[in-house]
């Protein structure tokens, strides 16, 4: 339906007046000029507009893009059980750090007990609060000057890590590689694709200590967060004595 025309008072510009102005010649009533009704739009135009409106109603709204998570740097001191709780005083963990790795914003730190630090060398651990078994942690052993052969290190680490033992025993694939960073530090890299979980492990020696950095997640979380977990794995590195600690986000 089309809207009714708006009624208007006759306009002087649209009325026809008599040319006589004498009293004996009465003036003819003004004639209002009628505008023609608007023509209907072509049928094809109407159908196209209706189809477009239908598509807008039926098309799902685009899903919001998932922003890249933010990260922060953890500065680890690899303190012995005797120095559990830090070095005391006003010492800064950043200034005394021996290693660093990235942590996703929102992950929580698990407090490592003194007994645990003394038995298996766990120095730090963070986990995803949505799935506690998706985690990142570091262990260290003192008195080790150099790495053993690449093929032997992983099994030696598993001796004090029951979870790692189970992953290796049920693994579909275990890969290993060696890399050297820009400072000449050698790292062994392992990837364990287990039946229920996936782990990335980086091992190196510095300061007469062996450092082992672990990133592990159940397979469903691995499938969802693989890019993030690989970034955590690649972020681990030791700090050479006397070298300044890296800045956050570097």
Backbone torsions as a table, in degrees:
resi	resn	phi	psi	omega
1	UNK	NA	150.2	179.3
2	UNK	-105.9	145.3	-178.6
3	UNK	-67.1	143.7	178.8
4	UNK	-64.5	149.5	176.8
5	UNK	-64.1	141.3	176.7
6	UNK	-71.4	133.6	178.3
7	UNK	-76.8	137.3	179.7
8	UNK	-128.1	154.9	169.7
9	UNK	-74.0	142.3	-179.5
10	UNK	-56.1	136.3	178.9
11	UNK	-94.0	140.5	179.1
12	UNK	-57.6	-27.7	-178.5
13	UNK	-78.4	-14.8	-176.7
14	UNK	-111.5	12.7	179.6
15	UNK	-111.9	148.0	177.5
16	UNK	-101.6	113.0	-177.6
17	UNK	-102.0	155.0	178.4
18	UNK	-72.4	146.8	179.1
19	UNK	-80.4	-11.7	-179.6
20	UNK	-91.4	137.7	179.8
21	UNK	-119.4	8.5	-178.5
22	UNK	-78.2	157.2	-178.8
23	UNK	-67.8	-29.1	-177.2
24	UNK	-75.6	-16.7	-179.9
25	UNK	-111.6	93.3	-178.1
26	UNK	-61.6	141.2	-177.0
27	UNK	-73.9	134.0	179.2
28	UNK	-69.2	144.7	-179.8
29	UNK	-60.4	141.2	-178.6
30	UNK	-63.4	145.0	178.6
31	UNK	-105.6	119.1	178.4
32	UNK	-75.2	137.5	178.3
33	UNK	-83.9	118.9	-177.9
34	UNK	-90.5	131.7	177.5
35	UNK	-83.8	141.2	-179.4
36	UNK	-68.3	144.2	178.1
37	UNK	-62.3	146.4	-179.8
38	UNK	-62.9	142.6	-179.5
39	UNK	-77.8	151.3	179.1
40	UNK	-71.7	142.8	176.8
41	UNK	-66.1	153.9	179.0
42	UNK	-57.6	147.1	-177.7
43	UNK	-58.8	-39.6	-179.0
44	UNK	-62.2	-39.9	179.3
45	UNK	-63.6	-40.2	179.9
46	UNK	-63.7	-43.1	-179.0
47	UNK	-65.6	-40.3	179.2
48	UNK	-63.2	-43.9	179.5
49	UNK	-63.1	-40.7	179.7
50	UNK	-65.6	-40.3	179.2
51	UNK	-64.6	-41.2	179.4
52	UNK	-63.0	-41.6	178.8
53	UNK	-62.9	-39.3	179.2
54	UNK	-65.0	-38.9	178.7
55	UNK	-64.9	-38.1	179.2
56	UNK	-64.5	-35.9	-178.9
57	UNK	-74.9	-34.5	-175.1
58	UNK	-86.5	-23.5	-177.2
59	UNK	-72.4	129.6	178.6
60	UNK	-69.4	149.3	177.4
61	UNK	-67.0	140.3	-179.6
62	UNK	-62.3	138.5	179.8
63	UNK	-69.2	140.1	178.7
64	UNK	-64.9	140.4	179.8
65	UNK	-70.8	144.3	-179.1
66	UNK	-86.6	116.6	-176.7
67	UNK	-71.4	149.3	175.9
68	UNK	-64.3	135.1	180.0
69	UNK	-67.4	155.5	175.9
70	UNK	-89.1	155.5	-178.8
71	UNK	-130.3	156.6	171.7
72	UNK	-131.4	160.9	-177.5
73	UNK	-97.4	132.5	173.7
74	UNK	-100.1	132.4	179.5
75	UNK	-106.2	111.1	-177.6
76	UNK	-100.2	139.6	-177.1
77	UNK	-100.7	-14.0	-178.0
78	UNK	50.6	46.5	-180.0
79	UNK	-75.1	146.2	178.9
80	UNK	-73.0	167.7	178.9
81	UNK	-59.7	-31.7	179.1
82	UNK	-66.1	-28.0	179.1
83	UNK	-103.9	27.0	-178.1
84	UNK	-56.5	133.7	-179.3
85	UNK	97.8	0.1	176.8
86	UNK	107.5	-174.9	-177.1
87	UNK	-90.9	-4.2	178.0
88	UNK	80.0	178.4	179.0
89	UNK	62.4	-143.1	-178.3
90	UNK	-105.2	20.6	-178.4
91	UNK	-61.8	136.3	179.6
92	UNK	-95.1	133.8	177.5
93	UNK	-62.1	-33.2	179.8
94	UNK	-65.9	-40.5	-178.0
95	UNK	-73.9	-26.8	-177.6
96	UNK	-106.0	10.6	-174.9
97	UNK	-65.2	142.4	174.3
98	UNK	-107.3	-17.7	179.0
99	UNK	-153.9	163.1	178.0
100	UNK	-140.6	154.8	167.7
101	UNK	-158.3	160.4	-178.7
102	UNK	-83.8	150.1	175.5
103	UNK	-129.9	134.5	175.4
104	UNK	-68.1	142.9	174.5
105	UNK	-59.0	135.6	179.2
106	UNK	99.6	-18.6	176.0
107	UNK	-72.9	151.0	-175.4
108	UNK	-107.9	147.5	176.9
109	UNK	-89.9	133.5	174.2
110	UNK	-95.2	129.8	-179.7
111	UNK	-72.2	121.7	-179.7
112	UNK	-86.7	129.5	-178.6
113	UNK	-77.6	160.7	179.1
114	UNK	-64.2	-37.9	179.1
115	UNK	-64.6	-44.5	-180.0
116	UNK	-63.8	-40.9	178.8
117	UNK	-62.7	-37.5	-177.9
118	UNK	-77.8	-25.5	-175.5
119	UNK	-91.5	-48.7	-178.1
120	UNK	-117.2	5.9	174.0
121	UNK	74.2	15.3	177.9
122	UNK	-63.8	125.8	-176.8
123	UNK	-107.3	-32.0	-178.2
124	UNK	-157.6	153.1	178.9
125	UNK	-157.2	138.3	175.8
126	UNK	-131.9	150.6	-177.5
127	UNK	-141.1	158.4	175.3
128	UNK	-81.5	120.2	-176.8
129	UNK	-64.5	-19.3	177.0
130	UNK	-77.1	-23.8	179.8
131	UNK	-154.3	97.9	-170.5
132	UNK	-61.9	-25.0	-179.5
133	UNK	-79.1	-4.1	170.2
134	UNK	-91.5	107.8	-168.0
135	UNK	-150.1	172.7	-179.7
136	UNK	-140.9	130.7	-179.0
137	UNK	-152.9	165.1	179.7
138	UNK	-132.3	136.9	172.9
139	UNK	-121.0	155.7	177.9
140	UNK	-145.0	155.1	176.7
141	UNK	-131.1	132.1	-179.8
142	UNK	-87.2	159.6	175.1
143	UNK	81.6	19.6	179.4
144	UNK	-115.4	119.3	-174.3
145	UNK	-92.9	-26.0	-175.8
146	UNK	-149.1	158.3	179.7
147	UNK	-76.6	143.4	171.7
148	UNK	-74.2	175.8	176.8
149	UNK	-54.9	149.1	-175.9
150	UNK	-54.0	-38.5	-176.2
151	UNK	-73.7	-17.0	-175.0
152	UNK	-97.5	-25.8	-171.2
153	UNK	-64.2	-44.3	-175.6
154	UNK	-61.0	-44.7	179.0
155	UNK	-65.5	-35.2	177.1
156	UNK	-65.3	-39.1	177.5
157	UNK	-63.9	-35.7	-177.2
158	UNK	-69.3	-17.4	-179.2
159	UNK	-61.7	-30.4	-179.1
160	UNK	-109.7	13.2	-177.9
161	UNK	-135.6	98.1	-175.9
162	UNK	-62.7	-38.8	179.3
163	UNK	-61.8	-40.7	178.2
164	UNK	-67.4	-37.5	176.3
165	UNK	-58.0	-45.8	-179.0
166	UNK	-64.6	-40.1	179.4
167	UNK	-63.2	-44.3	-178.8
168	UNK	-65.7	-40.6	-178.0
169	UNK	-63.9	-33.9	-177.4
170	UNK	-103.7	12.1	-172.7
171	UNK	-69.5	137.5	171.2
172	UNK	-80.6	-26.6	-177.6
173	UNK	-158.7	138.1	174.1
174	UNK	-131.4	121.8	179.1
175	UNK	-118.0	154.6	179.5
176	UNK	-143.0	152.1	179.3
177	UNK	-156.0	163.0	176.7
178	UNK	-122.2	137.5	177.4
179	UNK	-138.1	158.2	178.2
180	UNK	-126.7	130.1	-178.7
181	UNK	-83.1	-178.0	-176.4
182	UNK	-64.8	-20.9	179.1
183	UNK	-91.5	3.5	-179.5
184	UNK	87.6	5.3	179.5
185	UNK	-75.9	131.0	-178.7
186	UNK	-93.7	133.9	178.1
187	UNK	-126.0	138.6	168.9
188	UNK	-97.0	132.9	-179.0
189	UNK	-116.2	131.0	178.6
190	UNK	-128.0	144.6	173.4
191	UNK	-130.7	122.7	-177.1
192	UNK	-116.7	112.9	178.0
193	UNK	-99.5	92.5	-177.5
194	UNK	-86.1	174.8	-179.2
195	UNK	-68.5	-30.3	-178.2
196	UNK	-118.4	-15.5	-176.4
197	UNK	-148.6	165.0	-179.3
198	UNK	-127.3	136.3	-178.4
199	UNK	-132.6	143.8	171.8
200	UNK	-119.9	130.2	-173.9
201	UNK	-131.6	136.1	176.9
202	UNK	-127.3	129.7	-174.9
203	UNK	-129.1	138.0	176.5
204	UNK	-153.4	165.9	176.0
205	UNK	-119.6	136.5	176.2
206	UNK	-163.0	152.0	177.8
207	UNK	55.2	32.4	-176.9
208	UNK	60.6	32.4	177.2
209	UNK	-134.3	150.9	170.6
210	UNK	-103.3	125.8	178.9
211	UNK	-110.3	131.7	177.3
212	UNK	-126.2	118.4	-178.5
213	UNK	-105.5	128.7	-175.7
214	UNK	-119.0	137.9	169.0
215	UNK	-128.7	120.1	-175.2
216	UNK	-139.9	149.2	-179.0
217	UNK	-156.6	146.4	170.8
218	UNK	-59.4	154.2	-174.0
219	UNK	-56.1	-39.6	177.7
220	UNK	-61.2	-42.6	178.1
221	UNK	-69.6	-35.0	176.6
222	UNK	-60.7	-44.4	179.1
223	UNK	-62.0	-32.5	-178.9
224	UNK	-83.5	-38.9	-169.5
225	UNK	-114.5	21.5	-173.5
226	UNK	-54.6	-44.5	-177.4
227	UNK	-61.4	-42.3	179.2
228	UNK	-66.1	-44.3	-177.5
229	UNK	-65.4	-37.2	176.9
230	UNK	-67.2	-34.9	176.5
231	UNK	-63.3	-42.9	178.9
232	UNK	-59.4	-44.3	-179.9
233	UNK	-60.6	-46.0	-177.2
234	UNK	-72.2	-18.3	-176.6
235	UNK	-78.7	-17.2	-175.9
236	UNK	-70.0	134.7	172.5
237	UNK	-161.6	153.8	176.6
238	UNK	-89.8	160.3	179.8
239	UNK	-108.5	124.2	179.6
240	UNK	-65.9	143.1	177.9
241	UNK	-55.6	130.9	179.7
242	UNK	86.7	-11.5	179.3
243	UNK	-81.4	144.5	178.8
244	UNK	-70.0	143.6	177.9
245	UNK	-65.1	145.8	179.4
246	UNK	-69.6	150.6	179.2
247	UNK	-78.1	158.4	178.5
248	UNK	-60.7	136.5	178.1
249	UNK	83.0	1.0	179.7
250	UNK	-83.7	NA	NA
